Amino acid sequence: MFKASMNDARLWKNLLSAISTLIEEADFNATADGIKLRAMDPSHVAMVDLEWKKTGFDEYQCDKSSTIRINIESMLKLIKRIKSDETLEMDFNEETKEIDFILKKKITKKFTMPTLTPAGEEVPTPKVEFNSKIKVAIGNFKEIMEDAQTVSDHVKLEASSDKLVVKSSSELSRVNIEIEKDSDVLLDLDVKENSIATYNLNYLAEMVKAGSALSETAMVEFSTNMPIKIEFEIPDKGNLIYYLAPRIEVE
């Protein structure tokens, strides 16, 4: 049996929206400790890794580990009209392989959708050594990514011991943004070795935007021409992690 509830249904909607930036279908692995999800996007250049503890729910019951595969977009359509102060209950029926979503406020709305056959494959965690670890204020970092998007669809990050530089350029224009250490944007800067890497902004900006709905800060980690890791921690509830492969530039 798997059953869980949240007093603020919008939190689950934000989690789903964050996942949907990369994938359409996903296996939610429900255990006695909470829910985990790890999946690659169809192009295999990005990955999402979600761990949501049982303490992230207001009520949680799972007496048998279950893998529940769901179409994320379909689920979002069912609960897209969530209103403030509505509660959400989720109930998975092992026999019918259906999951109920019950929204409650002044009225009760129950949506039922079938689950899908689990993929049955485990996505490994990337084994990458990160030379640069940067804690950022996510609201400011989101604005920086949006500034970079006005110029190009890719962005170059350059980390040194005293600052983070964000560059974006095209044939017509370019932008150069320098963020000094100990600023209100860089809350922590730990650079073992200067790092430079370029990433696809269509992915990166969406990851940052999605995470900004869940957390006020993010830990950004990368090394020269290596994948970037962006982790959003939600205290006492769980964390959301994205990985994105670099865009290798040809000299």
Backbone bond lengths (Angstrom), bond angles and torsions (degrees), N, CA, C in turn:
res aa  C-N    CA-C-N  psi(-1)  N-CA   C-N-CA  omega(-1)  CA-C   N-CA-C  phi
1 M - - - 1.464 - - 1.527 109.83 -
2 F 1.318 116.19 135.25 1.458 121.67 172.18 1.524 108.13 -128.10
3 K 1.328 114.70 124.37 1.459 120.41 177.51 1.529 107.49 -147.44
4 A 1.329 116.27 135.50 1.463 119.94 -178.54 1.517 109.24 -150.16
5 S 1.337 115.41 157.43 1.458 119.15 178.62 1.525 110.40 -145.96
6 M 1.338 114.49 153.41 1.460 122.80 175.79 1.517 108.84 -131.66
7 N 1.321 116.24 134.22 1.469 119.41 178.27 1.525 112.31 -70.93
8 D 1.339 116.21 -25.54 1.465 120.96 176.10 1.522 108.07 -115.02
9 A 1.318 116.65 98.34 1.466 121.81 -175.44 1.524 112.64 -63.09
10 R 1.335 116.83 -23.10 1.460 119.83 -178.09 1.523 112.17 -65.16
11 L 1.325 116.75 -25.85 1.460 120.05 178.78 1.522 110.72 -63.22
12 W 1.322 117.19 -43.51 1.466 120.54 178.26 1.533 110.57 -66.63
13 K 1.309 116.07 -38.28 1.462 119.76 177.46 1.526 110.40 -61.74
14 N 1.338 117.49 -41.42 1.467 120.70 178.73 1.522 111.64 -65.81
15 L 1.326 116.66 -37.38 1.464 120.62 176.95 1.533 110.96 -63.40
16 L 1.318 115.46 -45.55 1.469 119.75 178.89 1.523 111.05 -62.77
17 S 1.312 116.59 -41.37 1.464 120.60 179.70 1.526 110.13 -62.05
18 A 1.331 116.49 -39.26 1.457 120.85 179.38 1.525 111.19 -64.37
19 I 1.318 116.25 -39.47 1.463 120.77 178.98 1.524 110.98 -70.11
20 S 1.327 115.87 -38.43 1.470 120.97 -175.13 1.523 113.33 -68.33
21 T 1.348 117.42 -12.22 1.464 118.78 176.73 1.518 111.25 -63.41
22 L 1.349 117.10 -22.20 1.464 120.69 -177.18 1.520 114.22 -117.33
23 I 1.317 117.70 -34.87 1.462 119.25 -169.85 1.525 111.36 -132.88
24 E 1.345 115.21 155.54 1.462 121.32 178.38 1.524 111.55 -99.73
25 E 1.348 116.32 -32.35 1.457 121.74 179.51 1.515 108.84 -129.16
26 A 1.345 116.75 148.96 1.459 118.95 -177.77 1.517 110.96 -155.56
27 D 1.337 115.32 151.51 1.456 122.41 174.77 1.525 109.09 -93.77
28 F 1.326 116.47 116.15 1.455 121.62 172.37 1.524 107.48 -92.51
29 N 1.332 116.18 118.28 1.460 120.68 -179.98 1.525 108.78 -96.97
30 A 1.317 115.63 106.45 1.458 121.76 -177.70 1.521 109.81 -96.16
31 T 1.334 116.59 126.52 1.461 122.76 177.45 1.528 108.51 -130.22
32 A 1.316 115.80 -178.49 1.460 120.24 179.70 1.521 111.83 -64.59
33 D 1.341 117.55 -21.52 1.464 121.59 -176.74 1.523 113.80 -93.46
34 G 1.327 117.58 -16.06 1.455 120.63 -178.03 1.515 111.89 146.73
35 I 1.330 115.88 -159.23 1.464 122.14 -176.27 1.524 110.28 -116.36
36 K 1.319 115.73 138.83 1.457 121.03 174.96 1.526 109.53 -128.82
37 L 1.303 114.58 148.79 1.466 121.43 177.53 1.513 108.70 -148.26
38 R 1.328 116.55 133.07 1.455 120.72 174.83 1.521 107.66 -143.19
39 A 1.334 116.74 123.55 1.463 119.56 -175.52 1.523 111.20 -152.12
40 M 1.336 114.38 150.88 1.464 121.87 176.09 1.523 109.21 -95.46
41 D 1.324 115.88 152.72 1.463 118.73 172.96 1.526 108.02 -76.80
42 P 1.329 118.73 163.79 1.471 121.28 -175.73 1.527 114.40 -56.39
43 S 1.326 118.18 -30.92 1.470 120.52 -178.93 1.522 112.45 -85.78
44 H 1.314 117.03 -5.74 1.470 123.37 178.53 1.532 113.31 61.21
45 V 1.320 116.50 33.21 1.466 120.05 174.72 1.524 111.11 -108.70
46 A 1.336 116.69 -9.77 1.458 120.07 -178.00 1.524 110.11 -142.03
47 M 1.325 114.90 155.75 1.459 120.62 -178.48 1.522 109.83 -141.54
48 V 1.324 116.06 145.99 1.460 121.46 174.49 1.526 108.39 -118.89
49 D 1.322 116.01 138.16 1.459 122.07 -177.45 1.531 107.54 -133.98
50 L 1.315 116.54 111.19 1.467 121.97 -177.18 1.520 110.19 -116.04
51 E 1.319 116.26 131.70 1.462 122.02 169.94 1.519 107.66 -126.98
52 W 1.331 116.08 116.64 1.460 120.86 -179.17 1.522 107.80 -119.68
53 K 1.325 115.28 110.82 1.458 120.82 -175.24 1.530 111.46 -70.68
54 K 1.326 114.91 160.25 1.467 119.02 177.15 1.521 110.72 -60.90
55 T 1.354 116.49 -27.60 1.463 120.12 178.37 1.527 112.14 -72.02
56 G 1.349 116.44 -10.30 1.455 120.61 176.11 1.520 112.48 -79.20
57 F 1.331 115.21 -11.31 1.462 121.19 175.97 1.526 108.80 -105.38
58 D 1.300 116.60 155.21 1.459 119.90 176.35 1.523 110.95 -80.07
59 E 1.317 116.11 -30.94 1.462 121.69 170.91 1.516 107.50 -138.53
60 Y 1.333 116.35 140.93 1.468 119.61 -177.14 1.521 109.39 -149.76
61 Q 1.328 114.85 130.45 1.452 120.79 177.85 1.525 109.48 -141.35
62 C 1.318 116.09 123.88 1.470 120.87 176.79 1.526 107.04 -150.81
63 D 1.328 116.09 97.01 1.460 119.74 -177.51 1.530 112.37 -92.81
64 K 1.341 116.32 -0.37 1.455 120.74 178.18 1.522 108.23 -149.58
65 S 1.328 117.02 123.90 1.467 120.77 -179.78 1.520 109.99 -58.44
66 S 1.324 115.85 132.86 1.463 120.73 -177.10 1.527 110.01 -138.15
67 T 1.314 115.71 144.23 1.455 121.45 172.74 1.524 107.36 -107.01
68 I 1.315 115.57 115.91 1.461 121.59 -174.91 1.525 108.38 -114.88
69 R 1.327 116.26 109.69 1.464 120.65 -179.72 1.524 109.62 -93.62
70 I 1.317 115.28 127.73 1.467 120.68 -173.23 1.521 110.78 -133.06
71 N 1.325 116.02 143.82 1.455 120.99 170.60 1.526 107.14 -79.39
72 I 1.326 115.95 112.11 1.466 121.45 -173.49 1.526 111.80 -62.33
73 E 1.331 116.09 -44.25 1.459 119.74 -178.08 1.525 111.35 -62.67
74 S 1.328 116.05 -39.39 1.466 119.57 179.23 1.517 110.87 -65.39
75 M 1.337 115.99 -39.97 1.454 119.43 179.13 1.522 110.95 -65.30
76 L 1.323 116.42 -41.93 1.461 120.22 179.21 1.524 111.64 -62.45
77 K 1.320 116.56 -37.85 1.463 119.92 178.69 1.528 111.06 -62.77
78 L 1.328 116.05 -36.88 1.458 119.85 -178.87 1.524 112.19 -67.49
79 I 1.343 116.11 -36.77 1.467 118.80 -173.54 1.531 112.86 -112.80
80 K 1.341 116.78 16.67 1.459 119.52 -176.24 1.526 112.78 -66.75
81 R 1.323 117.02 -21.25 1.459 120.37 -178.06 1.534 111.95 -93.29
82 I 1.315 116.08 23.62 1.465 120.58 176.97 1.522 109.99 -56.67
83 K 1.318 115.62 135.38 1.460 121.11 177.89 1.525 110.04 -109.31
84 S 1.319 116.03 161.38 1.456 120.18 179.47 1.533 109.98 -60.72
85 D 1.310 115.73 143.82 1.470 124.00 178.67 1.522 113.48 72.85
86 E 1.321 118.31 3.92 1.458 118.70 174.64 1.524 109.42 -78.02
87 T 1.315 116.34 142.45 1.454 121.07 175.15 1.531 109.01 -97.59
88 L 1.322 115.19 155.82 1.463 120.62 -179.88 1.516 109.55 -125.22
89 E 1.328 115.89 131.30 1.454 122.11 172.18 1.519 108.31 -118.53
90 M 1.327 116.69 138.09 1.458 122.41 177.34 1.518 108.62 -123.02
91 D 1.314 116.49 134.36 1.463 120.91 -176.35 1.528 108.58 -141.06
92 F 1.344 116.22 116.43 1.467 121.32 -179.00 1.515 109.60 -97.78
93 N 1.345 116.39 126.48 1.459 122.72 177.98 1.520 108.59 -96.11
94 E 1.316 116.44 110.25 1.464 121.92 -176.49 1.528 111.76 -63.65
95 E 1.316 117.45 -32.53 1.464 120.47 -176.49 1.525 112.00 -76.59
96 T 1.315 117.37 -47.29 1.465 120.50 -177.35 1.532 112.63 -86.72
97 K 1.352 115.91 -12.87 1.469 122.11 -177.08 1.534 110.99 60.33
98 E 1.314 114.79 35.08 1.464 121.23 176.45 1.526 109.46 -115.16
99 I 1.314 115.07 154.71 1.457 119.80 177.38 1.528 109.31 -125.59
100 D 1.319 115.38 133.47 1.463 121.89 179.21 1.522 109.59 -99.36
101 F 1.332 115.82 139.17 1.454 122.76 172.67 1.530 106.58 -119.86
102 I 1.314 115.90 117.95 1.459 120.71 -175.77 1.525 109.17 -115.83
103 L 1.320 116.80 116.90 1.456 122.81 177.95 1.522 108.85 -102.48
104 K 1.335 114.95 130.41 1.457 119.13 -177.31 1.519 111.38 -129.26
105 K 1.314 114.94 135.38 1.462 123.08 167.87 1.523 105.35 -151.08
106 K 1.336 116.93 -109.16 1.463 118.96 174.63 1.520 110.42 -79.39
107 I 1.331 115.50 -26.38 1.452 121.14 175.96 1.526 108.36 -126.61
108 T 1.317 116.14 164.85 1.465 121.40 -179.94 1.523 109.32 -113.74
109 K 1.326 115.61 126.76 1.464 120.94 178.41 1.523 108.50 -119.39
110 K 1.311 116.21 127.99 1.469 121.38 -179.10 1.519 110.04 -118.43
111 F 1.320 115.97 121.63 1.456 121.97 176.91 1.530 108.39 -113.72
112 T 1.320 115.79 137.70 1.464 120.84 179.68 1.521 109.27 -124.55
113 M 1.329 116.32 133.46 1.460 119.49 177.34 1.518 109.79 -138.82
114 P 1.336 116.90 148.52 1.466 119.73 178.05 1.526 110.49 -75.38
115 T 1.304 115.91 149.70 1.463 119.77 172.77 1.526 108.67 -93.14
116 L 1.322 115.51 169.66 1.458 121.50 -177.29 1.526 110.73 -108.49
117 T 1.307 116.07 167.90 1.466 120.19 177.69 1.527 109.53 -71.19
118 P 1.329 117.72 124.62 1.468 119.99 -179.14 1.519 112.54 -56.55
119 A 1.327 115.33 146.46 1.465 120.79 -177.57 1.518 111.78 -66.19
120 G 1.334 116.70 -32.27 1.461 119.88 177.35 1.517 114.77 76.59
121 E 1.331 117.91 9.96 1.453 121.16 178.67 1.525 109.78 -119.78
122 E 1.332 115.13 140.26 1.452 120.24 -178.81 1.517 110.15 -100.39
123 V 1.317 116.16 127.47 1.466 121.19 179.32 1.528 108.14 -88.85
124 P 1.324 118.12 121.15 1.468 120.28 -178.21 1.524 111.90 -73.78
125 T 1.323 115.47 153.09 1.459 120.77 175.17 1.522 109.12 -75.72
126 P 1.325 118.76 131.51 1.474 120.56 179.49 1.533 111.25 -58.66
127 K 1.316 115.60 135.05 1.463 120.38 177.60 1.523 108.53 -100.58
128 V 1.312 115.23 95.41 1.461 121.72 -175.15 1.523 109.25 -131.12
129 E 1.314 116.98 137.71 1.456 121.04 174.53 1.524 108.35 -94.42
130 F 1.302 116.14 123.97 1.463 120.95 -176.63 1.526 110.26 -101.37
131 N 1.325 115.90 123.93 1.466 120.87 178.94 1.523 112.84 -88.86
132 S 1.317 116.47 -19.97 1.473 120.65 -179.15 1.523 109.67 -125.03
133 K 1.328 115.22 124.71 1.459 121.70 177.94 1.525 108.26 -125.31
134 I 1.320 115.32 121.07 1.465 120.72 -171.60 1.524 109.54 -132.27
135 K 1.319 115.75 122.10 1.464 120.18 174.93 1.517 108.10 -94.62
136 V 1.324 115.99 124.29 1.460 120.40 -175.21 1.519 111.82 -122.19
137 A 1.336 115.11 152.23 1.469 120.93 169.37 1.521 106.44 -75.83
138 I 1.326 117.16 117.26 1.457 120.06 -167.09 1.525 113.39 -67.63
139 G 1.333 117.60 -32.02 1.458 118.97 178.83 1.520 111.93 -61.84
140 N 1.330 116.45 -44.64 1.461 121.28 178.24 1.523 111.54 -67.83
141 F 1.321 116.14 -40.24 1.466 120.13 -178.95 1.527 110.59 -66.08
142 K 1.329 115.94 -35.59 1.466 120.57 176.27 1.525 110.38 -62.15
143 E 1.326 117.32 -42.64 1.465 120.73 178.51 1.530 111.26 -64.05
144 I 1.331 116.35 -38.03 1.462 120.73 179.22 1.528 110.40 -63.98
145 M 1.325 117.15 -42.69 1.466 120.78 178.16 1.533 110.41 -63.51
146 E 1.329 115.90 -38.59 1.472 119.69 178.56 1.524 110.79 -67.01
147 D 1.344 116.99 -37.08 1.469 120.39 175.88 1.522 110.35 -62.05
148 A 1.330 115.83 -43.34 1.471 120.13 -179.62 1.524 111.01 -64.60
149 Q 1.331 116.68 -34.63 1.468 120.73 -179.04 1.519 112.98 -67.02
150 T 1.329 117.92 -21.82 1.458 119.55 179.45 1.521 111.30 -69.48
151 V 1.330 116.48 -14.67 1.463 121.25 -175.86 1.523 112.60 -108.16
152 S 1.337 117.05 -41.81 1.462 119.98 -172.53 1.520 110.80 -152.09
153 D 1.344 115.63 174.42 1.462 120.61 176.76 1.525 111.19 -102.80
154 H 1.330 117.35 12.77 1.456 120.69 174.03 1.529 109.28 -141.83
155 V 1.320 116.05 157.72 1.453 121.31 -175.92 1.524 109.96 -137.88
156 K 1.325 116.27 142.85 1.463 121.84 176.94 1.520 108.70 -107.87
157 L 1.328 115.66 129.60 1.460 121.88 176.21 1.525 108.93 -108.06
158 E 1.326 116.18 133.05 1.456 121.76 178.38 1.531 107.80 -128.69
159 A 1.332 116.45 116.01 1.454 121.09 -178.62 1.526 110.49 -112.18
160 S 1.328 116.07 132.65 1.456 122.90 174.56 1.522 107.77 -132.72
161 S 1.302 117.57 -178.09 1.457 121.08 -174.68 1.524 113.30 -68.55
162 D 1.331 117.00 -17.87 1.467 118.88 -175.78 1.522 115.42 -118.95
163 K 1.345 117.75 -6.18 1.461 117.76 -179.41 1.526 112.37 -167.51
164 L 1.315 114.79 165.95 1.460 123.42 171.50 1.517 107.29 -117.10
165 V 1.323 115.95 129.04 1.461 121.14 178.75 1.524 108.81 -112.93
166 V 1.319 115.87 132.40 1.463 122.59 178.92 1.525 107.65 -116.56
167 K 1.333 116.34 122.49 1.462 121.17 -177.95 1.523 111.01 -125.14
168 S 1.307 114.90 142.86 1.452 120.88 175.26 1.517 108.03 -146.04
169 S 1.332 116.59 138.11 1.467 118.69 -176.50 1.520 112.00 -150.15
170 S 1.306 113.97 155.66 1.455 122.31 174.53 1.522 107.46 -142.07
171 E 1.321 116.99 -176.10 1.466 120.11 179.67 1.525 111.18 -66.29
172 L 1.322 116.82 -24.69 1.460 119.97 -174.54 1.523 114.31 -98.94
173 S 1.329 117.01 -30.07 1.461 118.81 -174.54 1.518 111.33 -156.46
174 R 1.324 115.82 172.38 1.461 120.95 177.48 1.525 109.83 -154.65
175 V 1.320 115.41 157.45 1.455 121.75 177.74 1.522 108.67 -134.16
176 N 1.325 115.44 141.11 1.460 121.99 179.89 1.530 107.50 -131.76
177 I 1.325 116.93 116.72 1.460 122.11 -176.63 1.523 108.93 -119.67
178 E 1.327 117.00 122.97 1.464 122.04 179.87 1.527 109.08 -112.11
179 I 1.327 115.44 129.12 1.460 121.39 -179.86 1.518 107.74 -119.46
180 E 1.315 116.34 113.20 1.455 121.45 -175.51 1.531 111.86 -76.81
181 K 1.329 115.09 150.97 1.451 121.68 176.30 1.537 109.99 -59.18
182 D 1.316 116.31 145.40 1.471 123.53 179.01 1.528 112.88 68.67
183 S 1.336 117.27 15.17 1.458 119.42 174.14 1.524 108.47 -78.53
184 D 1.316 116.76 174.88 1.455 120.83 178.22 1.528 112.07 -69.72
185 V 1.334 115.69 -14.33 1.462 120.44 -179.13 1.523 110.67 -91.76
186 L 1.354 116.52 -46.64 1.468 121.19 177.39 1.521 108.62 -89.57
187 L 1.311 116.08 102.98 1.459 120.95 -177.60 1.522 111.36 -83.83
188 D 1.324 116.59 -22.49 1.464 121.76 176.22 1.519 108.38 -158.84
189 L 1.333 115.94 139.43 1.460 120.73 -178.25 1.521 108.58 -138.09
190 D 1.318 116.37 113.20 1.461 122.59 -179.00 1.526 108.41 -126.75
191 V 1.332 116.58 102.17 1.465 121.71 -176.39 1.523 109.84 -118.64
192 K 1.322 116.33 110.46 1.466 121.16 177.64 1.523 110.83 -80.07
193 E 1.322 115.06 -29.78 1.468 121.04 -178.64 1.518 107.72 -152.68
194 N 1.330 117.61 133.00 1.464 120.35 179.24 1.528 110.29 -50.11
195 S 1.319 115.83 135.61 1.463 120.68 -174.57 1.520 110.60 -128.06
196 I 1.333 115.62 136.75 1.463 122.07 177.66 1.526 108.58 -135.86
197 A 1.324 116.60 127.21 1.462 120.04 178.13 1.523 109.67 -155.92
198 T 1.331 114.80 152.63 1.465 121.88 -178.94 1.526 109.26 -115.81
199 Y 1.339 115.67 138.90 1.463 120.53 -176.79 1.525 111.39 -134.07
200 N 1.326 114.70 155.69 1.456 121.99 178.16 1.529 108.97 -71.74
201 L 1.320 116.81 121.13 1.464 121.22 -176.68 1.522 112.96 -73.91
202 N 1.323 116.77 -26.25 1.459 118.64 178.35 1.527 110.36 -60.31
203 Y 1.324 115.90 -37.04 1.461 121.27 175.87 1.526 111.15 -79.41
204 L 1.333 115.46 -53.45 1.463 120.57 -170.80 1.525 112.56 -61.13
205 A 1.328 116.61 -44.55 1.465 120.06 -179.38 1.525 111.50 -63.93
206 E 1.328 117.13 -37.21 1.461 120.57 178.84 1.523 111.25 -68.66
207 M 1.346 116.83 -37.39 1.467 120.42 177.15 1.527 110.83 -62.27
208 V 1.322 115.24 -46.72 1.461 120.55 -178.78 1.528 110.39 -64.78
209 K 1.310 116.35 -42.01 1.469 120.82 178.89 1.527 110.74 -62.20
210 A 1.329 116.63 -44.43 1.462 120.63 -179.18 1.526 111.25 -63.99
211 G 1.335 116.06 -43.30 1.455 119.98 -179.31 1.509 113.39 -67.84
212 S 1.329 116.65 -27.43 1.465 120.35 -178.12 1.526 112.11 -66.40
213 A 1.334 117.14 -18.83 1.463 120.61 177.95 1.524 111.84 -81.89
214 L 1.355 116.06 -8.23 1.458 120.24 -175.56 1.523 113.85 -115.90
215 S 1.336 116.65 -27.33 1.457 119.56 -173.73 1.523 110.53 -146.10
216 E 1.327 116.61 157.17 1.460 121.47 179.24 1.525 111.99 -91.86
217 T 1.331 116.97 -14.51 1.461 120.85 -179.39 1.525 110.19 -134.54
218 A 1.320 115.37 163.51 1.462 121.21 176.02 1.516 109.05 -145.51
219 M 1.331 116.36 147.70 1.454 121.87 172.85 1.521 107.91 -100.77
220 V 1.315 116.30 117.61 1.461 122.65 -179.01 1.523 108.24 -106.05
221 E 1.340 117.45 125.46 1.457 121.89 -177.91 1.531 110.20 -130.99
222 F 1.327 115.97 134.16 1.458 119.79 177.20 1.521 110.46 -160.91
223 S 1.337 114.88 166.56 1.461 123.02 174.16 1.519 107.19 -134.90
224 T 1.322 117.06 170.43 1.457 120.62 -177.57 1.527 111.32 -58.06
225 N 1.332 115.00 122.78 1.466 123.70 177.29 1.528 113.45 53.00
226 M 1.329 114.99 36.62 1.459 121.21 178.62 1.528 109.04 -125.21
227 P 1.346 117.48 165.45 1.471 119.64 179.09 1.520 112.34 -58.32
228 I 1.307 115.71 152.61 1.459 121.89 175.57 1.525 108.67 -102.73
229 K 1.318 115.33 143.86 1.462 122.13 176.92 1.524 108.14 -118.71
230 I 1.315 116.52 129.22 1.464 121.30 177.53 1.529 107.62 -123.98
231 E 1.313 115.59 118.42 1.468 120.27 -176.80 1.522 110.60 -116.14
232 F 1.333 114.41 128.40 1.460 122.05 175.80 1.528 107.55 -110.79
233 E 1.315 116.16 116.99 1.463 120.14 -179.73 1.512 109.91 -101.81
234 I 1.325 114.78 130.78 1.457 120.91 176.65 1.527 106.05 -112.15
235 P 1.332 118.39 101.20 1.469 122.19 -173.16 1.527 113.50 -49.24
236 D 1.337 114.78 133.91 1.471 123.55 176.94 1.523 113.56 68.22
237 K 1.322 117.01 3.70 1.461 119.33 -178.65 1.532 111.95 -121.67
238 G 1.308 117.57 -51.94 1.454 119.91 -178.06 1.511 111.54 164.88
239 N 1.328 115.88 -163.16 1.451 118.96 176.09 1.523 110.81 -148.66
240 L 1.317 113.29 157.02 1.457 122.71 179.47 1.519 107.45 -123.52
241 I 1.336 116.25 127.09 1.457 121.06 -177.29 1.529 109.52 -125.89
242 Y 1.320 115.41 136.07 1.458 121.47 172.39 1.535 108.88 -116.47
243 Y 1.330 115.63 146.45 1.457 122.47 169.55 1.527 107.55 -124.30
244 L 1.327 115.98 141.19 1.459 120.15 178.98 1.521 109.46 -139.14
245 A 1.331 116.05 129.12 1.463 120.83 179.68 1.518 109.89 -69.78
246 P 1.348 117.07 151.18 1.468 120.21 -179.17 1.523 111.84 -76.12
247 R 1.301 114.62 160.76 1.465 122.06 173.07 1.534 105.69 -99.69
248 I 1.316 115.75 108.37 1.456 119.87 -176.26 1.525 109.32 -79.40
249 E 1.333 115.29 120.56 1.460 120.97 -178.27 1.520 109.96 -89.16
250 V 1.310 115.86 135.25 1.469 121.99 177.60 1.514 109.59 -90.79
251 E 1.319 115.35 124.22 1.465 119.00 -179.97 1.527 111.18 -68.80
